[in-house]
Amino acid sequence: MSIQRAVGMLLLLTFLGACSGGDDPNPGSGPKLPNISALTDTTVGAPYDTRITATGGVAPLRYALKSEVPPGFSFYSTDGRLTGPASAAGDYSLQVGVVDVEKSEDSRTYTLKVWPAPALVGATLTAAVAGNGYTYTFSGVGGRPPVTFSVVEGALPEGLSLSQDGEVTGVATLAGTTSFTVKVEDASGVTAQARYSLEVKAGTGTPDGGGTDGGTDGGPSTSFPLAVGNWNIEWFGHTGQGPSDEALQLANVKTVIAGAGVDVWGLAEVVDAAHFEALKAQLPEYDGFLASDSLVPSGSSYYDADEQKVGILYKKGLVQVREARIVLGSSDFYFAGRPPLRVDLRVTRSGINVDLSVLMLHMKATGTGTESADYERRLEAGQLLKGYLDSNLPTQRVMVVGDWNDDVDVSNVGNRESPYQNFVDDTDNYRFVTMDMSQSGIGSTVSRNTFIDHQLISNEMLASYVPGSAAVLRPSITRYGATTSDHYPIISRYNFGQVTARTLKVTAPNGGESLTAGSTFDITWTASGVQNVRLQYSLDNGVVWSDIAASVAAASGSFTWTVPSEGSSTARVRINDAADSTLADVSDAPFTLNRPVPTLFINEYLPQPLPPSGSTTPDYDKMFVEVRNTGASAVNLGGYSLHDDESRRGDKPARHVFPSGTMLQPGAVYTVYGDASAVPMGVPNTAGANGGDGLRFNRSNDSAYLVRPDGSEQDHATYGTTTLGVSFNRNPDGTGAGEWVRHDSLSSSLASPGRRVDGSAF
């Protein structure tokens, strides 16, 4: 028996009578529903789960929804629970009743607003001009307020930023075209995304009309610079340690960072998160976070509120965070309880991307009386760190920056070998760009000439290192060591000017084509800087994608595709870098897939059966799907499956999978009901759904699917509104080319499972 039927029976029994008992101290008061007028708003597609719980009365209480359930929702009489997600926007009125075992009742009417899902209104962005101010506002429709905008893939041109209100502002600095993805998200968490490109045209001079000082104006830069810094900003934000004037320390740190020209900062010894947010507020060019931030999974379990934390700052519009995580957390003892923070970054200039991973760390300091033990902890931490990098980032651009609390030429503890000698010796794969300063006796702290604030880079990063650029920044700040930090900032510079721009472009099918099932078609594209591509197609304008080929040489520029036996007027092809799915292109417009009339198809289906006698709840067990074979030979249905939208998306298992050896003879039909209890006695070619939850069609706006064993679609039917007991049937009946109509438009009967519309046998 289905859940809905069981709920209906319980509701009926409740109103007819129930066993006595309960523990209400004032039975005469009866149950009382919440005295509110409206339920919490929601959005189409958003998860929704609320309980309308009464107080008082003699338990058990039973609830009833006396009005129609809004589309997509379910109501449970046992606990007054209303669940979604909603499938249609609108303003709904719900009349809820409750009754206890003494038959005391209460009822109230509540309103529920369902907002339409948010969507971005497609548009071509106006071009920007390098050196000039730029403003553009993205337009969205729908969504439960407030609605926010963000860039989730790629990045805006350098110098531009996107506010949460959808406004792009700033001054673009480099000519070129940049592609990025914008996400709109409403208060219910429902999102929509769209891909945009923004061209920055070469400027003709400075915004005031004057010329630049030297060089030539216009054209994209051939260089790709990046500056990376690290800085231990001593007990930043802690009122009992470090510099005593917190406001002055904040002002000094802001001054140093704002004037250093650094694109990415790795920070250490940040204590107070609010102080860090105050710093960011004074640095509008930068964004960033600490290791304890919610952006870092489990970060707060390693870094508490009063602890020294590592963190990162990076320039908006230039640097995008792809992922952040704590690494080597299980070995945090060797890292003094401060395991490294790994942040994977993408740097974008003029449409060219460079990916790198930056790890921020703060190694164990040397204490008085524990020198040897602390050295051993740093030694073990260095071994663990190298093992992690060798295994997890063997070919990537990597930087490890921070306070290493020891030197790399020789240890500060008894002139022993550096605890990081394993990195020093592996010259094929790693380099401390700060080594020269160590060997020259330069210090990175205020009071000593030892160098402990290092930058380690991988050989992949070394290829772009600007030789000799690593340096100590000594700010011109009065009493710097007492007011700002006992460590100096360290900066190194890189140039990725030789990086090849990676581009992909679908050239066919690119919209408007008409392809026939079983024929071949050459998918073509252009590519630059990409080794292999993945090819996919969609039947529903890009909602669901299916693979054509997992990896094809990008240089080939074409792939011969055997057009699948599926029909669609909204088909598209997508191509992406097989090694990086964020670089992709899609057919500019839909094309058509034409398939021959199927000989195995859905002929009839019933989404909403009539209620049983004495009930108002549909008998969901009597839902059915009728499949017909008009081919010349029998079909083995084994492995074919039936779905609704929910199971087709993969949110639920298939509603029914035909057992192996289920044969459907030519001209015959096979009918699957919601439950075995609804199968007529002695009727062949019938079964109850075996997916464990019935067929589960919604009251409105759902679909029935017949899916092949390989997961591709054989047939489907989509409906909007329904009428209790009335099925949808092909017209002409029994033909795969038939249109879908209400059964009662073809005959006087409401449905005819397993038979023709006139009641005769197939």
Summary of the structure (lengths in Angstrom):
residues: 762
radius of gyration: 33.3
end to end distance: 29.4
largest distance: 99.5
contacts: 2481
relative contact order: 0.07
helix: 14%
strand: 37%
